[in-house]
Amino acid sequence: MTTMTAFDAKCAFGKFLDKAQREPVTITQNGHNIGVMFAMQDLEVLARAFLSAQMLDRVREGRITISEALLREAELTPRKAQDKTDHRGAPTEIDPVRLAARRSVV
């Protein structure tokens, strides 16, 4: 499996996509694994290996995507927008309410 930093993947997105078509690419940020890019062909192989017959039928009928089916089958939920934290758990966005509270303190 190939590894790329998030910065390299962003700066050379075409190269990143080409690599992902040949093999899964792990994305790192600050030395931590944060994601992986699979080719759709790889995802389809995983789906056939791990999805229940009922979930595969739903995918074939177009009622659900392969990605959604795998997440549901594994009982994972999509990440919520408000859960934006870095690898240490620190918030990556400033909460406007907390910011306003800090500004009002004299």
Secondary structure, 3 states (H helix, E strand, C coil): CEEEEHHHHHHCHHHHHHHHHHCCEEEEECCEEEEEECCHHHHHHHHHHHCCHHHHHHHHCCCCCHHHHHHHHCCCCCCCHHHCECCCCCECCCCHHHHHHHHHCC
